[in-house]
C-alpha cells in the first residue's frame, strides 16, 4: 500500500482531492480514561472544583474537531456537518469518550473524530489533575468510518455506542 502523503521523492505533501467525488462520510472514534474511583465519583457528583467536567469536555471536543486542519499538517479543512461527543462512566474507574462526526466532502473525517475524542479526554484530565495526576488516557482509536473510495471500516473487536 502506497502512502498518499508522500510524493515520488518521499517528500511530504498535501494530497490533491480535487477530482474526488463528494460522498456522505461518518467517523466514530473513542478515548478511554482510567482514574481513581474517588475522582470519578467527584465528576459524577459534580464536586470537581473546576466545574462540570463532562460538559466542558464535550465543548472542547467540538472545538478541537473544528480546528483539526490547523493541528495536523496534511489535513484538509473539512465542512463538518455534525459533531456528537458522548461521555460516560463505563466502570468505577473508567470514562469513555466517543465522538461521532459527519460531513459531505471529498475526503474523510477520521482525523477530526480522533482529535475530538482525544481533546475531550485531555480536558477531563486537565479538569481533574489537581485531584488525580495518575489518570491515563488509553484506547484512542477509530471505531468505524463510512463513505469514500476506501469504503467502510470497522475496528476489529471494537463497539461504537
C-alpha positions in Angstrom: 0.0 0.0 0.0 1.3 3.4 -1.0 1.3 6.3 1.4 -0.6 9.1 -0.3 1.0 11.9 1.7 4.5 11.2 0.2 5.4 12.2 -3.4 7.6 10.2 -5.7 10.7 11.5 -4.0 9.4 10.7 -0.5 8.7 14.3 0.4 5.5 15.0 2.4 2.8 16.9 0.6 -1.0 17.6 0.8 -3.0 15.1 -1.3 -4.9 16.6 -4.2 -8.6 15.8 -3.7 -9.9 18.0 -6.5 -11.1 15.2 -8.7 -12.7 13.0 -5.9 -16.4 12.9 -5.7 -18.3 14.3 -2.7 -19.8 11.5 -0.6 -21.5 11.3 2.8 -19.0 10.4 5.4 -19.1 9.4 9.1 -16.3 8.6 11.5 -16.6 7.4 15.1 -13.6 7.5 17.5 -13.0 6.9 21.2 -10.6 7.6 24.0 -10.8 5.9 27.4 -9.7 7.5 30.7 -8.7 5.4 33.7 -8.7 7.2 37.1 -9.1 6.6 40.8 -12.7 5.7 41.8 -12.8 8.8 44.0 -12.0 11.0 41.0 -14.9 9.5 39.0 -17.2 9.9 42.0 -16.3 13.6 42.2 -17.0 14.0 38.4 -20.4 12.3 38.7 -21.3 14.1 41.9 -20.4 17.5 40.3 -17.9 18.3 43.0 -14.8 18.8 40.9 -13.6 22.4 41.8 -13.3 23.5 38.1 -17.0 22.7 37.3 -19.0 20.4 35.1 -16.2 18.1 33.7 -18.2 16.3 31.0 -19.9 19.5 29.7 -16.6 21.3 29.4 -15.0 18.2 27.7 -17.9 18.0 25.2 -17.4 21.6 24.2 -13.6 21.1 24.0 -14.1 18.1 21.7 -16.3 20.0 19.4 -13.9 23.0 19.2 -11.0 20.7 18.6 -12.8 18.9 15.7 -13.3 22.3 14.0 -9.6 23.1 14.3 -8.1 19.8 13.2 -6.7 21.1 9.9 -4.8 23.7 11.9 -3.2 21.0 14.1 -2.5 18.1 11.7 -0.2 19.4 8.9 -1.6 17.4 5.9 -5.3 17.5 6.9 -7.7 19.3 4.6 -10.2 21.7 6.1 -13.5 19.7 6.3 -17.0 21.2 6.3 -18.2 19.4 9.4 -22.0 18.9 9.4 -22.3 17.5 12.9 -20.3 16.6 16.0 -21.6 14.5 18.8 -19.4 13.9 21.9 -20.8 11.2 24.3 -19.0 10.8 27.6 -20.0 8.1 30.1 -18.6 6.2 33.0 -18.2 2.6 31.9 -16.8 1.3 35.3 -16.0 2.7 38.7 -12.6 3.8 37.3 -13.1 4.4 33.6 -14.7 7.0 31.4 -15.3 6.5 27.7 -15.4 9.4 25.3 -17.0 8.7 21.9 -17.0 11.2 19.1 -19.2 10.9 16.0 -18.7 13.3 13.2 -20.5 13.6 9.8 -19.8 15.5 6.6 -20.4 15.5 2.9 -17.0 16.0 1.3 -14.2 14.7 -0.9 -12.1 13.3 1.9 -12.7 11.6 5.2 -13.4 13.0 8.7 -11.5 10.4 10.7 -8.8 12.8 11.9 -11.5 15.2 13.2 -13.2 12.4 15.1 -9.9 11.2 16.6 -9.0 14.8 17.5 -12.3 15.4 19.1 -12.2 12.3 21.3 -8.6 12.9 22.3 -9.1 16.6 23.2 -12.3 15.8 25.1 -10.3 13.2 27.1 -7.4 15.7 27.7 -10.0 18.2 29.0 -11.2 15.6 31.6 -7.6 15.1 32.6 -7.0 18.9 32.8 -10.1 19.5 34.9 -9.3 16.6 37.4 -5.5 16.7 37.5 -5.5 18.5 40.8 -7.1 15.5 42.5 -5.6 12.7 40.3 -2.4 13.2 38.4 -2.2 9.4 37.8 -5.1 9.4 35.3 -4.3 7.6 32.0 -5.7 8.2 28.5 -5.8 4.9 26.6 -7.6 3.1 23.8 -7.8 6.1 21.5 -8.8 4.6 18.1 -11.1 4.9 15.1 -14.0 2.7 15.8 -15.5 2.9 12.4 -15.9 5.1 9.3 -18.2 5.1 6.3 -18.1 6.8 2.9 -15.4 7.4 0.3 -13.5 5.3 -2.1 -12.0 3.0 0.6 -15.5 2.1 1.8 -16.5 1.2 5.3 -14.0 0.4 8.2 -14.9 -1.2 11.5 -12.2 -1.8 14.1 -12.0 -5.4 15.0 -13.5 -6.2 18.4 -14.5 -2.6 19.0 -18.0 -1.4 19.5 -19.5 2.0 18.9 -22.1 3.2 21.3 
